[in-house]
Amino acid sequence: MNTITFQGQEYPTRTFNVIIEGDEREITIATDSLFDALSAEDKIFDCGTTERDIDNDIYFYVEDEVIGLDAAEICQDYLDEPMQFISEEF
């Protein structure tokens, strides 16, 4: 598991290689806690902000307790579109 540090707090992230609609892609997921921190002052919606830059790198946010589950299970049951798990980047 990797982390992103934002305002002195570390938030877990995970990066997966997956197949979506026949195309292999690399996606990064993070926790809802990170999204809440990024959007606290609505800067996540402003171009050129650190918050927006971080958010642009995240494919999907999951509940904090989901981030530690099996990668294939996350891809199958917790993301917003069907995908096939290939591997995880560390």
Buried (B, 14 or more C-beta within 10 A) or exposed (E): EEEBEBEEEEBBBBBBBBBBEEEEEEBBBBBBBBBEBBEEEEBBEEEEBEBBEBBEEBBBBBEBEBBEBEBBEBBEEBBEEEBEBBEBEE
